[in-house]
Each structure stands twice: as C-alpha cells, then as structure tokens.
C-alpha cells in the first residue's frame, strides 16, 4: 500500500503502519469497538445512510447528525462513478457541480479530506458503496482512518453489476480482506460488513445468510477479525427475529472462534409509504425487530424514503425514532418463542444445505463461481448474467418469505415440502396482512394499509397486533 498514488495529483497513500498510528491518535473508538460495546451493553448501535458530493456539505451533514441524533457510527455513501472505478469522471463532475453526484467521491477528494471528515465527528465512520472492485477505495478509506468497510465479492457484484465475472470480484475482495488481515496484525481491527441484503426485497433469509456465510469464511481465511452480517428486514416478525438470531449460531458453526461476528438489520428496503405517520410506524417496527432479534446494529430509514434522498432533518428524526430500539420497555414484550424457534431451525437447515457442498471444496474462490453457474448458488432478481436467478421467492399467507421455485439449489425433500406447505396454507394474521400491504410485492402499500386501518392510506395506522 505504501507509495500507492490516487488518481490525479493526490499525495501518495501512507503506509499501513502510519494509518494505524493515525487511528490510534484520533482517540475515538473504532467501529469494531462500538459494536462490541453495544453488544456487551445489550443495546443496538445506530447508523444512518448519508452521502453527498461536496466535501463541505458532507462535513456539515456528518456534524449535524453527530450533534443532534448521536448515532454510534456514521456513513460515507460513495458515488456511482467511484464504485465503478471511474475516478476521473467523478473528479470532473465534482469540479463542475458536486450536487450531480449521488454520493461522496472519496478517492477523488483524497485521503486527507477523508481525515478531515473523521476528525469532525466523535464517532467512527463506515464506507458503503456497491463496488465489485473496491481495492483503491479501501486503501483510501484506511488512509483516512475509516474503520468499517462494507461489501464482498458476491454481494457487491451480483445485485449491482451486469457483466463482472465472479472470479474477478472475489479476487479483488480477497485483496481487501488480506489488507484487513495485515491491519489486524498491526493492531487495528477493521469491521467488514457483508451486504447480505443483496437485492433487498423478497430475499429469502437462507439465501441472504448463505451468501454472508460464504463471504465470511473467505474473509476469515484472509485474516479478517471482525465481521458484520447484514440482513434485510423482510417484514414477517418471527422470521426476521429468527434470521438475526441465526447469525451467531452460523458463526459458531462455520467461522474460527477468534473472529468476532455481529448481526446488523437494514430496515425495510422496499417501497416506503408516502405518508409520514405510516413511514414512521414502519421505522419503529424495524427498531423492534432489531432489538428483539439481538442485532448489534441497525441501519435506519427516514419518513422521506418514498420521496427521494432524505434531508438532514429527516435523517435526524429517523435516527431518534430508531433509537426506541433501546427502550427498556421492550424487555417486557412477550414473543412467540415457539414460532421463532421453528423458523430458526428451518433457516439453519436451509443455510447448511446451500453452503456445505460449497465449503467442502478447498478452493472457495473457484467453487463459488462454479456453483453460481450451475445454480447451486443463486439469488433472486440479480442484475448479473453470472447468476441464473431461477429461484423465485413468494410471500406465504402469513407474510413470511418462502421459495415458490428453488431452481437448482440443493435442498432436501423435507425443505421443499415445508416451503410448499407454507405457501399452500392460508393465514391472514395481522402482521402478514401489514407486510402484504408494505410490499405487495410491492407497490400498493397505502391502498391496502388504508383499507385495513380505515384511514384510506392517509391517516395514522394502528399498531399491528
């Protein structure tokens, strides 16, 4: 890493040892420390999404969120040009009009400006992006003192890119993870968050978790020592709680004991209701799932999700509402533990049947592309020609996400029958009805929600029963 030069006239990147010394001198916790402390305190760490092109506006945004909402971790969401390594294009747009960028072009701004952002707030930063090859972005992030980095060779390729071979993205992310291993040896543990959210809507829990298991095993083999497994809120309470509770069990089963693993909930990533009151109900619902599922971190949403990029005030309000995840009143909520345990058992079974044939092959970086080419691994609705997308998810009558078609996934007859039975069953439970309204798979939230609550989709909804 030492001597690597960013595009343009940026100064050379510092050595890894120099970057580690800088992080120590910052005097604030790393992302891994924040997650560890949150779990030890039995609370959910909070993090918003945010990213704008202008350096001055990015700094103001981070400072406003830090001051008024007190999140545990803050985000640099990266622009599309940087995600695709089009650094000169990012720089050209930055010079012309930063507002035309859909995120912060960290490589174009340079690592020194990244440090300015880091020093402007009291909490650690994470880079979120979507790049199949994030090597230079990662090196710039490390030089900036950023201690959490999202993505992976599967999850930041197949949902985003059309033609990038999996072998290429896996190799690039192997280099990122190897640098994390070097940093760990120097005493700096970088949190590597895996984007199990994938295509975000109607992702069966076992697919989300199976992809994360494979990326986690690959990362751990390169020396990564802190892994966050992100899961997308599907909308069915017991299923979502079970999926989050599956994360530590999968970590114990498939990862070395010296790798710290955290579960992360992304609040609902489908079409949001346009009415603020209904959107806030959904945000609060996500906070409840995160807490009761044992998540270490919650990625928050805002009431402006249906309207475009949220402003600073909406982000602050979303974080404050999501902070109800840490209310002591939640300790008194009675759960259907039998239903959660049943969902958990089946999720663990499905994940095992997907990943264990792949993990039985020694060269994971060759076996993963081969498995996707044959459909033994698959994700729904992929943008990539390197995934068959022959699995078709569907909501059961109670709102749980099941497999309508399993493609070539190596599922047992028992798993196939269970999915078929669930889809064939009726069931109009309150949560299931609400979820069908949320996604309806997925555009008619307000109409259905309004019918159920008697508000016509315009007023405040009653809490789901």
matplotlib code that plots the C-alpha trace (Angstrom):
import matplotlib.pyplot as plt

x = [0.0, 2.8, 3.5, 0.3, -0.9, -4.6, -5.8, -5.0, -2.5, -3.3, -0.3, 0.8, -1.1, 0.6, 1.8, -0.5, 1.6, 1.2, -2.5, -2.8, -0.9, -3.2, -6.3, -4.8, -4.0, -7.6, -8.6, -12.1, -13.3, -13.2, -16.3, -15.4, -15.1, -18.5, -20.2, -18.5, -19.5, -23.1, -23.4, -21.9, -24.5, -27.4, -28.2, -28.5, -25.9, -27.5, -26.2, -27.8, -27.2, -25.8, -23.5, -23.3, -20.7, -19.5, -16.8, -18.1, -21.7, -20.6, -18.8, -21.8, -24.1, -22.0, -21.6, -25.3, -26.2, -23.5, -24.6, -28.4, -29.0, -26.0, -25.6, -23.0, -21.5, -21.7, -21.7, -19.9, -22.1, -19.9, -21.0, -21.6, -18.6, -16.2, -18.0, -17.1, -13.5, -14.3, -12.3, -11.6, -15.3, -16.1, -13.5, -14.8, -18.4, -17.0, -15.3, -18.4, -21.2, -20.8, -24.6, -24.7, -23.0, -25.1, -22.6, -19.2, -16.3, -13.7, -11.0, -11.4, -11.4, -8.4, -7.5, -6.5, -10.1, -11.3, -9.3, -10.9, -14.3, -13.1, -11.8, -15.0, -17.2, -16.9, -17.9, -16.3, -17.1, -18.1, -17.8, -20.9, -20.7, -21.5, -18.3, -17.2, -13.6, -13.0, -9.3, -8.3, -11.4, -10.5, -6.8, -8.0, -10.5, -7.8, -5.6, -8.5, -8.7, -12.1, -12.6, -15.6, -16.0, -19.0, -19.2, -18.0, -17.1, -20.7, -22.9, -21.3, -21.3, -24.4, -27.0, -25.3, -23.2, -24.3, -21.1, -18.4, -17.2, -17.5, -13.9, -12.8, -14.8, -13.9, -10.2, -10.5, -12.2, -9.7, -7.1, -9.2, -9.6, -5.9, -5.2, -7.6, -5.5, -2.4, -4.0, -5.2, -1.6, -0.6, -3.3, -6.2, -9.3, -11.4, -15.1, -16.0, -19.8, -21.2, -24.1, -26.5, -29.3, -28.5, -31.3, -33.1, -36.7, -38.2, -34.8, -35.3, -33.5, -31.5, -30.2, -29.1, -27.4, -25.8, -24.1, -22.9, -21.5, -19.5, -18.1, -17.4, -15.5, -13.5, -12.7, -11.7, -9.3, -7.5, -7.3, -10.4, -11.2, -14.5, -17.4, -20.8, -23.6, -26.2, -29.8, -32.7, -35.9, -38.3, -41.4, -42.5, -41.7, -40.9, -38.9, -36.8, -36.1, -35.1, -32.8, -31.0, -30.7, -29.2, -26.1, -24.2, -25.2, -23.8, -20.7, -20.1, -20.6, -18.6, -16.0, -12.9, -13.6, -11.2, -13.4, -15.9, -19.3, -22.2, -25.7, -27.0, -30.5, -31.2, -34.7, -37.2, -35.6, -38.7, -41.1, -41.9, -45.3, -45.6, -47.4, -45.0, -47.0, -47.2, -43.5, -42.6, -44.7, -42.5, -39.3, -40.4, -41.3, -37.8, -36.3, -38.4, -37.2, -33.5, -33.7, -35.6, -33.5, -30.3, -28.8, -25.7, -26.5, -29.5, -29.2, -32.0, -34.5, -36.4, -40.0, -38.8, -37.8, -40.7, -39.8, -36.1, -32.9, -33.7, -32.6, -30.7, -33.7, -35.4, -32.2, -32.1, -35.7, -35.3, -32.4, -34.2, -37.2, -35.0, -33.3, -36.5, -34.9, -33.1, -36.1, -36.2, -39.9, -39.1, -37.8, -41.4, -42.7, -43.8, -42.7, -44.0, -40.8, -42.1, -42.7, -39.3, -37.6, -39.3, -38.3, -34.8, -34.4, -35.5, -33.3, -30.3, -31.2, -31.6, -28.4, -26.5, -27.9, -26.8, -23.3, -21.9, -21.5, -19.6, -17.5, -16.5, -14.3, -11.0, -10.7, -13.6, -12.8, -13.2, -16.1, -18.3, -18.4, -18.9, -21.8, -23.5, -23.0, -24.8, -27.5, -26.4, -25.9, -28.4, -30.0, -33.4, -33.7, -30.0, -28.7, -25.8, -25.6, -23.4, -26.4, -29.2, -31.9, -34.0, -35.1, -38.5, -39.5, -43.1, -44.9, -46.9, -50.3, -48.8, -46.3, -43.2, -40.9, -40.7, -39.5, -42.0, -39.3, -35.9, -34.1, -31.1, -30.5, -29.5, -32.5, -33.7, -37.2, -38.1, -37.2, -39.0, -42.2, -42.0, -41.9, -44.8, -46.9, -46.3, -47.3, -50.4, -51.6, -53.9, -53.5, -54.4, -52.6, -52.3, -48.5, -48.9, -51.6, -49.5, -46.5, -48.5, -49.5, -45.9, -44.5, -47.5, -44.9, -44.6, -46.4, -49.7, -48.9, -51.1, -54.2, -54.0, -52.8, -55.6, -58.2, -57.0, -56.8, -59.8, -57.6, -57.8, -54.0, -54.0, -54.0, -52.1, -52.2, -53.0, -50.1, -50.1, -51.4]
y = [0.0, 2.4, 4.7, 4.0, 7.1, 8.0, 9.3, 12.9, 14.9, 13.4, 12.7, 9.1, 7.0, 6.5, 3.1, 0.8, 1.4, 5.1, 4.7, 2.6, 5.2, 7.9, 5.9, 5.4, 9.2, 10.0, 9.0, 7.7, 4.1, 2.1, 0.6, -2.8, -1.4, 0.3, -2.9, -4.8, -2.3, -2.2, -6.0, -6.0, -3.4, -5.3, -2.3, -1.7, 0.6, 3.1, 4.2, 6.3, 6.3, 9.5, 10.8, 13.9, 15.1, 18.3, 18.0, 21.0, 19.7, 16.2, 17.6, 19.7, 16.7, 14.4, 17.1, 17.8, 14.1, 13.6, 16.6, 16.2, 12.5, 11.0, 7.9, 5.3, 5.1, 7.5, 6.7, 7.8, 6.6, 6.6, 7.9, 5.7, 6.8, 5.8, 2.5, 1.7, 3.0, 5.9, 8.3, 10.8, 11.1, 11.6, 14.3, 16.1, 16.1, 17.2, 20.2, 21.1, 20.6, 18.3, 18.2, 16.0, 13.2, 10.6, 10.1, 11.2, 10.6, 9.7, 8.7, 12.0, 14.1, 12.1, 10.6, 13.8, 15.2, 11.8, 12.5, 15.9, 14.2, 11.7, 14.5, 16.5, 13.9, 11.9, 8.5, 6.1, 6.1, 3.4, 3.4, 2.0, 1.8, -1.2, -1.8, -5.2, -4.0, -1.7, -2.0, 1.6, 2.8, 0.6, 1.8, 5.4, 4.6, 3.1, 6.1, 8.3, 6.4, 4.8, 1.6, -0.1, -1.1, -2.7, -5.3, -8.6, -10.4, -11.8, -9.2, -6.2, -7.8, -9.8, -7.2, -4.3, -5.4, -7.0, -8.4, -8.6, -12.2, -13.5, -14.7, -11.1, -9.6, -12.4, -11.8, -8.1, -8.5, -11.2, -8.4, -6.1, -8.8, -9.6, -6.0, -6.3, -9.2, -7.1, -4.3, -6.8, -7.9, -4.3, -3.9, -2.3, -4.4, -3.2, -4.1, -5.8, -5.6, -8.1, -6.9, -9.8, -7.5, -8.5, -7.3, -6.1, -7.1, -10.6, -12.1, -15.5, -15.4, -18.5, -17.0, -13.8, -15.7, -18.3, -15.7, -14.0, -17.3, -17.8, -14.3, -14.5, -17.8, -16.3, -13.1, -15.0, -17.1, -13.9, -12.6, -10.5, -10.5, -8.5, -9.4, -7.8, -9.8, -7.5, -8.8, -7.1, -6.7, -8.9, -7.8, -11.0, -10.5, -14.1, -14.8, -11.7, -12.2, -15.8, -14.7, -12.3, -14.9, -17.3, -15.2, -16.1, -19.8, -19.8, -18.0, -20.7, -23.4, -22.1, -19.5, -19.6, -18.7, -15.7, -13.9, -11.5, -11.6, -9.1, -9.1, -6.0, -5.2, -3.0, -1.5, -2.3, -1.6, -1.8, 0.9, 3.0, 4.6, 8.2, 9.4, 10.3, 8.7, 5.3, 5.5, 6.2, 3.2, 1.1, 2.6, 1.8, -1.7, -2.2, -1.0, -3.5, -6.4, -5.3, -5.2, -8.5, -10.2, -9.3, -7.2, -5.3, -2.5, -1.0, 0.8, 3.4, 4.8, 8.1, 9.2, 10.7, 7.3, 7.4, 10.8, 10.7, 11.4, 12.4, 15.7, 16.2, 16.8, 13.6, 11.6, 13.0, 12.3, 8.7, 8.1, 9.4, 7.2, 4.2, 4.8, 3.4, 0.1, 0.7, 1.4, -0.7, -1.2, -3.7, -6.1, -6.7, -7.7, -11.4, -13.2, -16.3, -18.1, -21.4, -19.9, -18.1, -21.4, -23.2, -20.5, -20.6, -24.4, -24.3, -21.3, -23.1, -26.2, -24.4, -22.5, -25.7, -27.4, -24.4, -23.7, -27.0, -28.5, -25.4, -25.3, -28.9, -27.8, -26.5, -23.6, -21.4, -18.8, -21.3, -23.2, -20.1, -19.1, -22.7, -23.1, -19.9, -21.0, -24.3, -22.7, -24.5, -21.0, -18.3, -15.0, -13.7, -10.8, -10.5, -7.7, -10.1, -12.6, -14.6, -15.6, -17.7, -16.1, -19.2, -19.1, -17.3, -16.0, -15.5, -14.5, -17.1, -16.2, -15.1, -12.8, -15.0, -15.2, -18.7, -20.3, -20.6, -22.1, -23.3, -23.7, -25.9, -25.2, -28.4, -28.5, -31.8, -33.1, -32.0, -28.4, -28.4, -29.8, -27.3, -24.4, -25.9, -26.4, -22.9, -21.4, -23.5, -22.6, -19.7, -17.3, -13.7, -12.7, -9.0, -8.9, -10.8, -8.5, -5.5, -7.0, -7.7, -4.1, -3.0, -4.8, -6.2, -7.3, -4.3, -1.2, -0.8, -0.2, 2.8, 1.3, -1.9, -0.3, 2.3, -0.4, -2.3, 0.7, 2.6, 5.6, 5.3, 5.3, 8.9, 8.8, 7.3, 3.5, 1.4, -0.6, -4.1, -6.8]
z = [0.0, 0.8, -2.1, -4.0, -5.7, -6.0, -9.4, -10.1, -8.1, -4.7, -2.4, -2.0, 0.4, 3.7, 4.8, 6.8, 9.9, 9.5, 9.1, 12.2, 14.1, 12.9, 14.0, 17.5, 17.7, 16.8, 20.3, 19.4, 19.3, 16.1, 14.6, 15.9, 19.4, 19.1, 18.1, 20.8, 23.4, 22.1, 22.4, 25.9, 27.0, 25.3, 23.1, 19.4, 17.8, 15.3, 11.9, 9.2, 5.5, 4.1, 1.3, -0.8, -3.4, -1.8, 0.9, 2.8, 2.7, 3.6, 6.7, 7.7, 7.2, 9.4, 12.1, 12.2, 12.5, 15.2, 17.2, 17.0, 16.7, 18.4, 16.2, 17.1, 13.6, 10.7, 7.0, 3.8, 1.0, -2.2, -5.6, -8.6, -10.6, -7.8, -7.3, -10.9, -10.6, -12.9, -10.8, -13.5, -14.2, -10.5, -10.4, -13.4, -12.1, -8.7, -10.3, -12.3, -9.8, -6.7, -6.4, -9.6, -7.7, -5.8, -3.0, -1.7, -4.1, -1.5, -4.0, -5.9, -2.7, -1.4, 1.9, 3.6, 3.2, 4.5, 7.6, 7.9, 8.0, 10.5, 12.8, 12.5, 14.4, 17.6, 16.2, 13.7, 10.0, 7.6, 3.8, 2.0, -1.8, -4.1, -5.9, -7.3, -7.1, -4.2, -3.7, -4.2, -2.4, 0.6, 0.6, 0.6, 3.4, 5.6, 5.0, 6.0, 9.3, 8.4, 10.4, 8.8, 5.2, 3.6, 0.8, -0.6, -3.8, -4.2, -2.5, -4.2, -7.6, -8.4, -7.2, -8.9, -12.0, -15.2, -16.6, -13.9, -13.5, -10.0, -10.2, -10.7, -7.9, -5.5, -6.3, -5.7, -2.4, -1.4, -1.6, 0.5, 3.2, 3.1, 3.8, 6.8, 7.9, 7.8, 9.7, 12.4, 12.8, 13.3, 15.9, 14.0, 13.6, 10.7, 10.8, 7.5, 7.0, 4.5, 2.3, 3.0, 1.9, -1.7, -4.0, -0.8, -1.4, -1.0, -0.3, 1.5, 4.8, 4.0, 0.7, 2.5, 5.3, 3.0, 0.9, 4.0, 5.4, 2.2, 2.2, 5.9, 5.6, 2.7, 4.7, 7.8, 5.8, 4.8, 8.4, 8.9, 12.6, 12.8, 10.5, 10.5, 8.8, 7.4, 6.9, 5.2, 7.1, 5.2, 7.1, 8.9, 12.6, 13.7, 10.6, 10.8, 14.5, 13.8, 10.9, 13.2, 15.9, 13.4, 12.8, 16.0, 15.6, 12.0, 13.1, 15.7, 13.1, 10.2, 11.5, 13.7, 17.4, 17.2, 14.6, 16.2, 14.4, 14.7, 13.2, 11.5, 10.5, 7.5, 8.0, 5.2, 1.9, -0.3, -1.3, 1.7, 2.4, 1.4, 4.5, 7.2, 10.0, 8.2, 7.3, 11.0, 12.0, 9.7, 11.1, 14.7, 13.6, 12.3, 15.6, 17.5, 15.2, 15.6, 19.4, 19.9, 17.3, 19.1, 16.4, 17.3, 14.8, 13.0, 9.7, 9.9, 7.4, 7.2, 6.6, 3.3, 1.7, -0.7, -2.0, -2.8, -0.9, 2.7, 4.0, 7.2, 9.4, 8.2, 8.9, 12.4, 13.1, 11.7, 14.0, 17.0, 16.3, 15.6, 19.0, 20.6, 19.9, 23.1, 25.2, 28.4, 27.8, 25.0, 27.7, 28.7, 25.2, 25.1, 21.9, 20.3, 21.0, 19.7, 16.3, 16.3, 17.2, 14.4, 11.9, 13.2, 12.9, 9.2, 8.4, 9.8, 7.8, 4.6, 5.0, 5.7, 2.6, 0.5, 1.8, 3.0, -0.5, -1.5, 1.7, 1.2, -1.8, -0.7, -3.3, -2.4, -4.9, -7.8, -6.3, -5.7, -9.4, -10.5, -8.1, -9.3, -13.0, -12.2, -10.0, -6.8, -5.5, -6.7, -5.7, -6.9, -9.3, -10.0, -12.3, -13.3, -16.1, -13.7, -11.5, -13.0, -10.8, -11.1, -7.5, -7.2, -3.7, -2.7, 0.4, 2.3, 3.6, 6.9, 5.2, 5.6, 2.6, 1.1, -2.1, -4.9, -7.1, -5.8, -9.1, -8.7, -5.0, -3.3, -1.0, 0.6, 0.0, 3.6, 2.9, -0.4, 1.3, 4.0, 1.6, -0.4, 2.7, 3.9, 0.5, 0.3, 3.7, 4.3, 7.1, 7.4, 10.6, 11.3, 10.7, 7.5, 6.2, 7.0, 5.2, 2.1, 2.2, 2.6, -0.3, -2.1, -3.9, -3.8, -4.9, -3.2, 0.4, 1.0, -0.5, 1.4, 4.6, 4.4, 3.9, 7.0, 9.3, 8.0, 7.1, 3.4, 3.5, 4.6, 8.4, 11.2, 11.2, 14.3, 15.7, 14.2, 16.5]

ax = plt.figure().add_subplot(projection="3d")
ax.plot(x, y, z, "-o")
ax.set_aspect("equal")
plt.show()
